[in-house]
Amino acid sequence: MTPQDVEALFTRADGSYGFARWGRPIAPVVFGVEDATLRTVKGALEAVATLVGHQMAETDPELGSNLMMFFFREWEELLAVPDLDRLIPDLPALVARLQAADATQYRAFRFDNDGAIQAAFVFLRMSGEMTKLPAEALALGEAVQTIVTWGPAAFAETSPLAVVPESGATVLRPEVAAVIAAAYDRMMPAAAEDPSHALRLFARLRLE
């Protein structure tokens, strides 16, 4: 990877630079899955948190759960979730936009006063190609997508995951793992909007 590659991972749609990582332990809750899938999802979250040296928690003292993941078949199902409209502003309008775009996933983040991730909301519409993905791959992919705030083009052409030919296991691509590990270096800020942050990340990459 080059410094430019790292910068591109956190470049917003308007061309500006934006990065944030979690500023508190992650306390996840998952809706709409069976117990076996629930364990897979939480296992993936724990694996990525362990990779970067971040903590998991049963509950968040302020929010209860600060990472909410919803699995469903149709976007309109979200309109029936109690109090979800209090967490997601303009929920009916958002659902209408996602329906019109035939979207399969959507993520929303909240940030604290320091710019670090305070909470995340992940919505996965299980239809079409999404239903063909192995639960392990889907769970690991979402864990990666929510551990930091990536730019919209970060994985538009290349998945953050790879399949090991010998075993068929789904794993995190080494360069992606190196970036998020560097992002959680204790000397790095929890949030940044200056592209020089990408240079500091690049200097900490361990790709051996």
GUMAR-531597 format. One record per residue (C-alpha): residue in one letter; x, y, z. Coordinates in steps of 0.001 Angstrom, whole numbers, padded with zeros to 6 digits, always signed. Example, Ala and Ser with C-alpha at 12.3 -4.5 7.8 and 13.67 -1.06 7.14 Angstrom:
// residues 2
<sedren><res>a</res><xx>+012300</xx><yy>-004500</yy><zz>+007800</zz></sedren>
<sedren><res>s</res><xx>+013670</xx><yy>-001060</yy><zz>+007140</zz></sedren>
// end
This chain:
// residues 208
<sedren><res>m</res><xx>+000000</xx><yy>+000000</yy><zz>+000000</zz></sedren>
<sedren><res>t</res><xx>+001009</xx><yy>+003618</yy><zz>-000579</zz></sedren>
<sedren><res>p</res><xx>+000096</xx><yy>+006663</yy><zz>+001522</zz></sedren>
<sedren><res>q</res><xx>-002344</xx><yy>+007579</yy><zz>-001238</zz></sedren>
<sedren><res>d</res><xx>-004020</xx><yy>+004172</yy><zz>-000931</zz></sedren>
<sedren><res>v</res><xx>-004497</xx><yy>+004724</yy><zz>+002792</zz></sedren>
<sedren><res>e</res><xx>-005861</xx><yy>+008224</yy><zz>+002262</zz></sedren>
<sedren><res>a</res><xx>-008351</xx><yy>+006924</yy><zz>-000306</zz></sedren>
<sedren><res>l</res><xx>-009806</xx><yy>+004539</yy><zz>+002287</zz></sedren>
<sedren><res>f</res><xx>-011003</xx><yy>+007490</yy><zz>+004355</zz></sedren>
<sedren><res>t</res><xx>-011899</xx><yy>+009982</yy><zz>+001640</zz></sedren>
<sedren><res>r</res><xx>-015517</xx><yy>+011093</yy><zz>+001781</zz></sedren>
<sedren><res>a</res><xx>-017797</xx><yy>+011492</yy><zz>-001209</zz></sedren>
<sedren><res>d</res><xx>-017089</xx><yy>+015246</yy><zz>-001325</zz></sedren>
<sedren><res>g</res><xx>-013329</xx><yy>+014649</yy><zz>-001456</zz></sedren>
<sedren><res>s</res><xx>-012603</xx><yy>+015619</yy><zz>+002140</zz></sedren>
<sedren><res>y</res><xx>-010792</xx><yy>+013362</yy><zz>+004602</zz></sedren>
<sedren><res>g</res><xx>-012649</xx><yy>+011829</yy><zz>+007535</zz></sedren>
<sedren><res>f</res><xx>-011663</xx><yy>+009169</yy><zz>+010050</zz></sedren>
<sedren><res>a</res><xx>-013099</xx><yy>+007999</yy><zz>+013359</zz></sedren>
<sedren><res>r</res><xx>-012649</xx><yy>+004960</yy><zz>+015575</zz></sedren>
<sedren><res>w</res><xx>-014573</xx><yy>+003806</yy><zz>+018618</zz></sedren>
<sedren><res>g</res><xx>-014000</xx><yy>+005834</yy><zz>+021752</zz></sedren>
<sedren><res>r</res><xx>-015703</xx><yy>+003392</yy><zz>+024113</zz></sedren>
<sedren><res>p</res><xx>-016121</xx><yy>-000389</yy><zz>+024491</zz></sedren>
<sedren><res>i</res><xx>-018436</xx><yy>-001894</yy><zz>+021875</zz></sedren>
<sedren><res>a</res><xx>-021669</xx><yy>-003304</yy><zz>+023284</zz></sedren>
<sedren><res>p</res><xx>-023505</xx><yy>-004996</yy><zz>+020395</zz></sedren>
<sedren><res>v</res><xx>-027052</xx><yy>-006241</yy><zz>+020007</zz></sedren>
<sedren><res>v</res><xx>-028332</xx><yy>-008131</yy><zz>+016953</zz></sedren>
<sedren><res>f</res><xx>-031943</xx><yy>-008362</yy><zz>+015792</zz></sedren>
<sedren><res>g</res><xx>-033583</xx><yy>-010703</yy><zz>+013305</zz></sedren>
<sedren><res>v</res><xx>-031256</xx><yy>-013722</yy><zz>+013415</zz></sedren>
<sedren><res>e</res><xx>-031253</xx><yy>-017165</yy><zz>+014973</zz></sedren>
<sedren><res>d</res><xx>-029043</xx><yy>-017987</yy><zz>+017948</zz></sedren>
<sedren><res>a</res><xx>-026390</xx><yy>-019701</yy><zz>+015809</zz></sedren>
<sedren><res>t</res><xx>-026037</xx><yy>-016648</yy><zz>+013566</zz></sedren>
<sedren><res>l</res><xx>-026055</xx><yy>-014375</yy><zz>+016603</zz></sedren>
<sedren><res>r</res><xx>-023023</xx><yy>-016198</yy><zz>+017976</zz></sedren>
<sedren><res>t</res><xx>-021295</xx><yy>-015916</yy><zz>+014597</zz></sedren>
<sedren><res>v</res><xx>-021892</xx><yy>-012174</yy><zz>+014394</zz></sedren>
<sedren><res>k</res><xx>-020723</xx><yy>-011493</yy><zz>+017938</zz></sedren>
<sedren><res>g</res><xx>-017729</xx><yy>-013770</yy><zz>+017381</zz></sedren>
<sedren><res>a</res><xx>-016697</xx><yy>-011734</yy><zz>+014336</zz></sedren>
<sedren><res>l</res><xx>-017037</xx><yy>-008482</yy><zz>+016254</zz></sedren>
<sedren><res>e</res><xx>-014924</xx><yy>-009857</yy><zz>+019079</zz></sedren>
<sedren><res>a</res><xx>-012279</xx><yy>-011099</yy><zz>+016633</zz></sedren>
<sedren><res>v</res><xx>-011874</xx><yy>-007685</yy><zz>+015005</zz></sedren>
<sedren><res>a</res><xx>-011927</xx><yy>-005885</yy><zz>+018369</zz></sedren>
<sedren><res>t</res><xx>-009217</xx><yy>-008238</yy><zz>+019634</zz></sedren>
<sedren><res>l</res><xx>-007152</xx><yy>-007584</yy><zz>+016507</zz></sedren>
<sedren><res>v</res><xx>-007058</xx><yy>-003858</yy><zz>+017214</zz></sedren>
<sedren><res>g</res><xx>-006830</xx><yy>-004157</yy><zz>+020985</zz></sedren>
<sedren><res>h</res><xx>-010252</xx><yy>-002636</yy><zz>+021611</zz></sedren>
<sedren><res>q</res><xx>-012680</xx><yy>-003714</yy><zz>+024314</zz></sedren>
<sedren><res>m</res><xx>-016106</xx><yy>-005313</yy><zz>+024060</zz></sedren>
<sedren><res>a</res><xx>-018785</xx><yy>-004920</yy><zz>+026730</zz></sedren>
<sedren><res>e</res><xx>-022143</xx><yy>-006414</yy><zz>+027655</zz></sedren>
<sedren><res>t</res><xx>-023736</xx><yy>-002989</yy><zz>+028032</zz></sedren>
<sedren><res>d</res><xx>-022932</xx><yy>+000663</yy><zz>+027441</zz></sedren>
<sedren><res>p</res><xx>-023627</xx><yy>+002770</yy><zz>+030564</zz></sedren>
<sedren><res>e</res><xx>-025182</xx><yy>+005551</yy><zz>+028504</zz></sedren>
<sedren><res>l</res><xx>-026929</xx><yy>+003774</yy><zz>+025640</zz></sedren>
<sedren><res>g</res><xx>-027335</xx><yy>+000167</yy><zz>+026796</zz></sedren>
<sedren><res>s</res><xx>-026216</xx><yy>-001134</yy><zz>+023400</zz></sedren>
<sedren><res>n</res><xx>-024131</xx><yy>+001098</yy><zz>+021167</zz></sedren>
<sedren><res>l</res><xx>-023847</xx><yy>-001160</yy><zz>+018111</zz></sedren>
<sedren><res>m</res><xx>-027237</xx><yy>-002261</yy><zz>+016808</zz></sedren>
<sedren><res>m</res><xx>-027453</xx><yy>-004643</yy><zz>+013860</zz></sedren>
<sedren><res>f</res><xx>-030759</xx><yy>-005374</yy><zz>+012140</zz></sedren>
<sedren><res>f</res><xx>-031346</xx><yy>-008245</yy><zz>+009702</zz></sedren>
<sedren><res>f</res><xx>-034601</xx><yy>-008196</yy><zz>+007729</zz></sedren>
<sedren><res>r</res><xx>-036177</xx><yy>-008914</yy><zz>+004339</zz></sedren>
<sedren><res>e</res><xx>-037822</xx><yy>-005599</yy><zz>+003390</zz></sedren>
<sedren><res>w</res><xx>-036924</xx><yy>-002032</yy><zz>+004314</zz></sedren>
<sedren><res>e</res><xx>-040457</xx><yy>-001201</yy><zz>+005377</zz></sedren>
<sedren><res>e</res><xx>-040074</xx><yy>-003611</yy><zz>+008305</zz></sedren>
<sedren><res>l</res><xx>-037936</xx><yy>-000966</yy><zz>+009992</zz></sedren>
<sedren><res>l</res><xx>-040933</xx><yy>+001323</yy><zz>+010294</zz></sedren>
<sedren><res>a</res><xx>-042514</xx><yy>-001159</yy><zz>+012711</zz></sedren>
<sedren><res>v</res><xx>-039499</xx><yy>-001331</yy><zz>+015047</zz></sedren>
<sedren><res>p</res><xx>-040463</xx><yy>+000429</yy><zz>+018312</zz></sedren>
<sedren><res>d</res><xx>-038616</xx><yy>+003700</yy><zz>+018961</zz></sedren>
<sedren><res>l</res><xx>-036255</xx><yy>+003247</yy><zz>+016012</zz></sedren>
<sedren><res>d</res><xx>-037416</xx><yy>+006601</yy><zz>+014667</zz></sedren>
<sedren><res>r</res><xx>-035965</xx><yy>+008180</yy><zz>+017813</zz></sedren>
<sedren><res>l</res><xx>-032532</xx><yy>+006768</yy><zz>+016981</zz></sedren>
<sedren><res>i</res><xx>-032561</xx><yy>+007345</yy><zz>+013222</zz></sedren>
<sedren><res>p</res><xx>-033715</xx><yy>+010841</yy><zz>+012168</zz></sedren>
<sedren><res>d</res><xx>-036307</xx><yy>+011006</yy><zz>+009374</zz></sedren>
<sedren><res>l</res><xx>-036645</xx><yy>+007230</yy><zz>+009304</zz></sedren>
<sedren><res>p</res><xx>-039624</xx><yy>+007115</yy><zz>+006867</zz></sedren>
<sedren><res>a</res><xx>-037754</xx><yy>+009278</yy><zz>+004341</zz></sedren>
<sedren><res>l</res><xx>-034614</xx><yy>+007166</yy><zz>+004724</zz></sedren>
<sedren><res>v</res><xx>-036571</xx><yy>+003940</yy><zz>+004191</zz></sedren>
<sedren><res>a</res><xx>-038174</xx><yy>+005417</yy><zz>+001071</zz></sedren>
<sedren><res>r</res><xx>-034752</xx><yy>+006354</yy><zz>-000354</zz></sedren>
<sedren><res>l</res><xx>-033299</xx><yy>+002914</yy><zz>+000369</zz></sedren>
<sedren><res>q</res><xx>-036317</xx><yy>+001217</yy><zz>-001199</zz></sedren>
<sedren><res>a</res><xx>-036024</xx><yy>+003373</yy><zz>-004311</zz></sedren>
<sedren><res>a</res><xx>-032329</xx><yy>+002506</yy><zz>-004607</zz></sedren>
<sedren><res>d</res><xx>-033017</xx><yy>-001219</yy><zz>-004033</zz></sedren>
<sedren><res>a</res><xx>-030277</xx><yy>-001041</yy><zz>-001391</zz></sedren>
<sedren><res>t</res><xx>-029195</xx><yy>-004082</yy><zz>+000603</zz></sedren>
<sedren><res>q</res><xx>-027321</xx><yy>-002342</yy><zz>+003420</zz></sedren>
<sedren><res>y</res><xx>-027019</xx><yy>+000935</yy><zz>+005276</zz></sedren>
<sedren><res>r</res><xx>-024880</xx><yy>+002116</yy><zz>+008192</zz></sedren>
<sedren><res>a</res><xx>-025268</xx><yy>+005167</yy><zz>+010399</zz></sedren>
<sedren><res>f</res><xx>-022847</xx><yy>+006442</yy><zz>+013039</zz></sedren>
<sedren><res>r</res><xx>-023099</xx><yy>+008759</yy><zz>+016009</zz></sedren>
<sedren><res>f</res><xx>-020067</xx><yy>+010577</yy><zz>+017368</zz></sedren>
<sedren><res>d</res><xx>-019076</xx><yy>+011957</yy><zz>+020748</zz></sedren>
<sedren><res>n</res><xx>-017694</xx><yy>+015434</yy><zz>+021466</zz></sedren>
<sedren><res>d</res><xx>-014188</xx><yy>+014303</yy><zz>+020488</zz></sedren>
<sedren><res>g</res><xx>-015363</xx><yy>+012967</yy><zz>+017133</zz></sedren>
<sedren><res>a</res><xx>-014936</xx><yy>+009305</yy><zz>+018117</zz></sedren>
<sedren><res>i</res><xx>-017623</xx><yy>+006736</yy><zz>+017295</zz></sedren>
<sedren><res>q</res><xx>-020231</xx><yy>+006697</yy><zz>+020050</zz></sedren>
<sedren><res>a</res><xx>-022771</xx><yy>+004389</yy><zz>+018406</zz></sedren>
<sedren><res>a</res><xx>-023399</xx><yy>+002614</yy><zz>+015121</zz></sedren>
<sedren><res>f</res><xx>-026524</xx><yy>+001263</yy><zz>+013462</zz></sedren>
<sedren><res>v</res><xx>-026260</xx><yy>-001411</yy><zz>+010765</zz></sedren>
<sedren><res>f</res><xx>-029199</xx><yy>-002409</yy><zz>+008554</zz></sedren>
<sedren><res>l</res><xx>-028927</xx><yy>-005473</yy><zz>+006324</zz></sedren>
<sedren><res>r</res><xx>-031678</xx><yy>-006399</yy><zz>+003895</zz></sedren>
<sedren><res>m</res><xx>-031331</xx><yy>-010125</yy><zz>+003291</zz></sedren>
<sedren><res>s</res><xx>-032408</xx><yy>-010549</yy><zz>-000310</zz></sedren>
<sedren><res>g</res><xx>-030813</xx><yy>-011547</yy><zz>-003611</zz></sedren>
<sedren><res>e</res><xx>-027050</xx><yy>-012024</yy><zz>-003420</zz></sedren>
<sedren><res>m</res><xx>-026999</xx><yy>-011194</yy><zz>+000282</zz></sedren>
<sedren><res>t</res><xx>-028783</xx><yy>-014444</yy><zz>+001115</zz></sedren>
<sedren><res>k</res><xx>-026046</xx><yy>-016456</yy><zz>-000633</zz></sedren>
<sedren><res>l</res><xx>-023222</xx><yy>-015117</yy><zz>+001534</zz></sedren>
<sedren><res>p</res><xx>-021950</xx><yy>-017446</yy><zz>+004277</zz></sedren>
<sedren><res>a</res><xx>-022846</xx><yy>-016141</yy><zz>+007719</zz></sedren>
<sedren><res>e</res><xx>-019146</xx><yy>-016019</yy><zz>+008680</zz></sedren>
<sedren><res>a</res><xx>-018256</xx><yy>-013820</yy><zz>+005711</zz></sedren>
<sedren><res>l</res><xx>-021219</xx><yy>-011503</yy><zz>+006230</zz></sedren>
<sedren><res>a</res><xx>-020486</xx><yy>-011121</yy><zz>+009944</zz></sedren>
<sedren><res>l</res><xx>-016764</xx><yy>-010482</yy><zz>+009461</zz></sedren>
<sedren><res>g</res><xx>-017445</xx><yy>-007981</yy><zz>+006709</zz></sedren>
<sedren><res>e</res><xx>-019809</xx><yy>-005975</yy><zz>+008899</zz></sedren>
<sedren><res>a</res><xx>-017387</xx><yy>-006090</yy><zz>+011821</zz></sedren>
<sedren><res>v</res><xx>-014728</xx><yy>-004539</yy><zz>+009590</zz></sedren>
<sedren><res>q</res><xx>-017120</xx><yy>-001948</yy><zz>+008172</zz></sedren>
<sedren><res>t</res><xx>-018089</xx><yy>-000699</yy><zz>+011633</zz></sedren>
<sedren><res>i</res><xx>-014733</xx><yy>-000753</yy><zz>+013459</zz></sedren>
<sedren><res>v</res><xx>-013798</xx><yy>+002594</yy><zz>+011823</zz></sedren>
<sedren><res>t</res><xx>-015566</xx><yy>+005014</yy><zz>+009477</zz></sedren>
<sedren><res>w</res><xx>-014412</xx><yy>+004110</yy><zz>+005985</zz></sedren>
<sedren><res>g</res><xx>-014927</xx><yy>+006282</yy><zz>+002942</zz></sedren>
<sedren><res>p</res><xx>-017695</xx><yy>+005248</yy><zz>+000518</zz></sedren>
<sedren><res>a</res><xx>-015208</xx><yy>+004024</yy><zz>-002093</zz></sedren>
<sedren><res>a</res><xx>-013003</xx><yy>+002052</yy><zz>+000330</zz></sedren>
<sedren><res>f</res><xx>-014370</xx><yy>-001346</yy><zz>-000659</zz></sedren>
<sedren><res>a</res><xx>-016418</xx><yy>-000439</yy><zz>-003706</zz></sedren>
<sedren><res>e</res><xx>-014220</xx><yy>-002532</yy><zz>-006014</zz></sedren>
<sedren><res>t</res><xx>-012364</xx><yy>-004888</yy><zz>-003668</zz></sedren>
<sedren><res>s</res><xx>-013785</xx><yy>-006704</yy><zz>-000654</zz></sedren>
<sedren><res>p</res><xx>-011982</xx><yy>-006301</yy><zz>+002672</zz></sedren>
<sedren><res>l</res><xx>-012131</xx><yy>-010096</yy><zz>+002928</zz></sedren>
<sedren><res>a</res><xx>-010306</xx><yy>-012929</yy><zz>+001186</zz></sedren>
<sedren><res>v</res><xx>-010773</xx><yy>-016688</yy><zz>+001000</zz></sedren>
<sedren><res>v</res><xx>-007888</xx><yy>-018984</yy><zz>+001938</zz></sedren>
<sedren><res>p</res><xx>-007573</xx><yy>-021451</yy><zz>-000998</zz></sedren>
<sedren><res>e</res><xx>-006353</xx><yy>-024358</yy><zz>+001108</zz></sedren>
<sedren><res>s</res><xx>-009139</xx><yy>-024277</yy><zz>+003700</zz></sedren>
<sedren><res>g</res><xx>-011864</xx><yy>-022147</yy><zz>+002147</zz></sedren>
<sedren><res>a</res><xx>-011915</xx><yy>-020005</yy><zz>+005293</zz></sedren>
<sedren><res>t</res><xx>-012885</xx><yy>-016352</yy><zz>+005024</zz></sedren>
<sedren><res>v</res><xx>-010281</xx><yy>-014001</yy><zz>+006490</zz></sedren>
<sedren><res>l</res><xx>-009523</xx><yy>-010310</yy><zz>+006663</zz></sedren>
<sedren><res>r</res><xx>-007138</xx><yy>-009130</yy><zz>+003957</zz></sedren>
<sedren><res>p</res><xx>-003724</xx><yy>-008463</yy><zz>+005550</zz></sedren>
<sedren><res>e</res><xx>-003473</xx><yy>-004863</yy><zz>+004353</zz></sedren>
<sedren><res>v</res><xx>-006928</xx><yy>-004036</yy><zz>+005729</zz></sedren>
<sedren><res>a</res><xx>-006051</xx><yy>-005668</yy><zz>+009039</zz></sedren>
<sedren><res>a</res><xx>-002849</xx><yy>-003607</yy><zz>+009129</zz></sedren>
<sedren><res>v</res><xx>-004728</xx><yy>-000350</yy><zz>+008539</zz></sedren>
<sedren><res>i</res><xx>-007275</xx><yy>-000871</yy><zz>+011304</zz></sedren>
<sedren><res>a</res><xx>-004580</xx><yy>-002088</yy><zz>+013699</zz></sedren>
<sedren><res>a</res><xx>-002605</xx><yy>+001092</yy><zz>+013002</zz></sedren>
<sedren><res>a</res><xx>-005772</xx><yy>+003166</yy><zz>+013424</zz></sedren>
<sedren><res>y</res><xx>-006138</xx><yy>+001894</yy><zz>+016985</zz></sedren>
<sedren><res>d</res><xx>-002513</xx><yy>+002607</yy><zz>+017926</zz></sedren>
<sedren><res>r</res><xx>-002729</xx><yy>+004367</yy><zz>+021291</zz></sedren>
<sedren><res>m</res><xx>-000660</xx><yy>+007253</yy><zz>+019934</zz></sedren>
<sedren><res>m</res><xx>-003157</xx><yy>+007912</yy><zz>+017142</zz></sedren>
<sedren><res>p</res><xx>-006168</xx><yy>+010217</yy><zz>+017549</zz></sedren>
<sedren><res>a</res><xx>-009699</xx><yy>+008836</yy><zz>+017811</zz></sedren>
<sedren><res>a</res><xx>-010815</xx><yy>+011104</yy><zz>+014965</zz></sedren>
<sedren><res>a</res><xx>-009128</xx><yy>+013111</yy><zz>+012217</zz></sedren>
<sedren><res>e</res><xx>-010077</xx><yy>+015322</yy><zz>+009285</zz></sedren>
<sedren><res>d</res><xx>-006599</xx><yy>+016194</yy><zz>+007997</zz></sedren>
<sedren><res>p</res><xx>-005121</xx><yy>+013966</yy><zz>+005270</zz></sedren>
<sedren><res>s</res><xx>-001810</xx><yy>+013969</yy><zz>+007169</zz></sedren>
<sedren><res>h</res><xx>-003493</xx><yy>+011386</yy><zz>+009395</zz></sedren>
<sedren><res>a</res><xx>-003198</xx><yy>+008916</yy><zz>+006489</zz></sedren>
<sedren><res>l</res><xx>+000585</xx><yy>+009457</yy><zz>+006445</zz></sedren>
<sedren><res>r</res><xx>+000743</xx><yy>+008642</yy><zz>+010157</zz></sedren>
<sedren><res>l</res><xx>-001312</xx><yy>+005506</yy><zz>+009552</zz></sedren>
<sedren><res>f</res><xx>+000938</xx><yy>+004454</yy><zz>+006698</zz></sedren>
<sedren><res>a</res><xx>+004015</xx><yy>+004864</yy><zz>+008891</zz></sedren>
<sedren><res>r</res><xx>+002515</xx><yy>+002389</yy><zz>+011382</zz></sedren>
<sedren><res>l</res><xx>+001476</xx><yy>-000292</yy><zz>+008893</zz></sedren>
<sedren><res>r</res><xx>+002878</xx><yy>-003734</yy><zz>+009569</zz></sedren>
<sedren><res>l</res><xx>+002510</xx><yy>-005749</yy><zz>+006399</zz></sedren>
<sedren><res>e</res><xx>+005191</xx><yy>-008365</yy><zz>+006952</zz></sedren>
// end
